[in-house]
Amino acid sequence: MKKIVATAFAAVSLTLVGAGAVNAADLVTRTYEEPDLRNGVKIGYLTCDIGGGTGYVLGSSKEADCIFQSTVGNELSDRYTGEVRKLGIDIGFTTRSRLIWAVFAPTAGYHRGSLAGLYVGATAEATLGAGVGANLLVGGTSGSIHLQTVSLTGQLGLNVAAGSASMTLTAAN
């Protein structure tokens, strides 16, 4: 266990040193540039509260409770539950966190429950006290929904993770 904690601490330290000077506010809420998805339209934001837990070297699994807020049409709000899984390096522990994704779809329309399904992609995050991270997931029932990390807030702990990620969403309404 000491070796795992020492490895996680070293990896997080190198990540933070390599990133240069970062003030405390940036560590708590980090905003990312939204990608130029030429074949997609931003239809809203998905805000997920992710359960805390421990990374087991090769992966982790955490519960998610999400709210989708549409930015097109009649600006619907929709609730989802799910699970976030990581496969790859995931060492350490984290508290509950909140992830916000920009949601891109092939067209501007949104129907209740249409974000349900399996999403897969890449993830990278580092947490030493407060955490920063990025995720890009693609999927949904039609396989054409893109989720791009906008911000990661409130995650505390000692953790480093990089690899593939998946998230399964189920409509809760």
N, C-alpha and C positions, 0 to 999 in steps of 0.2 A: 504494500500500500504506500509506503514511504517513497518507493521508486516511482510509482505512478504519479503521486502528488508532485514530486520533484521534477519529473518529466513535463507535467502539465504546467507547472510554474515556469520552467525554463522556456517552454514553447510560447506561453503567453507573454513573458518578458521580452523575448526576441521579437514577437509580433508588435508589441507596443513600442519598443525601441526603434524598430524599423519604420514605424509609421511616423516618427518624428514627434514633435511637441503637440500634444492634444490636451485641450483644457477639459475640466470636469464636465461641463455642460455638453460637450461633444460626445463624451463617453456615455452619458445617460440617454441622449436622444441623438441619433445619427441619421441624417437625411441623405438619401441616395438619389442620383439623377435617374429619371425615368428613361427607359430605352426608347429608341426610335423604332417602333414596331410598325413597319410600313404596311403590313397586311392585317393590322388590328386597330380597333378603336377602344380608347379607354372608356369603360362603362361604369366605373366606380371604384370603391375601396373596400377591401376585406380586412377587418380588424379582428385579430385572434388573440385571446388570452391563452397562453401556453403553460401547462403545468410544469412545475419544477421537477428536478430529479437528478439522477446520477448517470453519467456516461460510463459505459462498460468497455472501454478501450476500442471495441470494434463497432459500437453502435448504441442507440438509445431509442426509447419510445415514450412519447409524452402526449397527454390528452390536450385537446384544443376546443375552445368554445368561441365561435366566430359570429360576427355581424357583418353582413354586406350592406353597404350604403350606395345605391345607384346615383350616378351623376347625370344620367340621361332620362328622358321621358318624364314620368311622374315621380321620380326619385324615391323608389321603393327601398325599404329596409327589410332584410331577410336574415334569419338566424340559422346557423349550421353548427353541428358538433363534429368532432373528428379526432384523428390521431396523427401526430407527426412522428415519422421514423427517420433515423439517420443511420447510414451504413458507411463506415470509414473510420477515421480516427475521431474518437469522442471520449475525452478523458476529463474527469472532474465532476463538479456538481453545480447546479444552478437553482435559483428560486423561480417562482412564476415570472413570466415575462409577457410583454405585449408586442406582437408583430403587426405591422400594417403593410398590406400589399396593395399596389395599384393593379386593377383587374383589366386586362385587355381581351377583347373578343373579336371575332371576324366581322360582326355587324354591331350596330348601335343598340339593338334590341336586348331586353332582359326579361326573362320570365321567372316567376318564383321557383326556387329549387334548381335553377339551371346551372349552378356552380357545383352541384353534387357530383362526386366521382373521385377518381384517383388522379393525383398530380405527382409528377416525378421531376427531378432536376438536381441542381448542385447547391451546396451550402458551404459556408465558411463563417466561423465566428470565434471570437476570443473574449474571455471574461476574466478580469482580475479586479475584483470588487464590482465595478459596473462593466457592462459588456457592449460590444459592437459586433455586427454580423451582416451577412448578405445572403439572400436566397433567390433563386430563379426557378420557378416550377411551371410545368406545362401539363395540361390534362383536362379533367372534367369529363362529362359523359360523352362529348363529341371529340375530345382530345385536342380542342382548338382554343382553350382558354389559357392565357398566360398570366401568372402571378409574379410581379416584380416587387421586391422589398422596397418600401419607402422609408420605414424607420423601425428600429428595435428599441423599446423603452422598458425601463424597470427591471431588466435582468441583472441579478447580482449573483456572485459566486466566484468559483475558480474553475475555469473550463477552457478547453481548446477543442474545436471540432472542425473537420473538413472532410468532404466526401460527397456522397449522393444522399439525397433526401427524398422522402415521399410523404404525401399528406392525403388522407382519405377524408372527404367531407360528406356528411349526410344532412339533408334538409331537416331542420328541427321544427318548422312551423306546421 
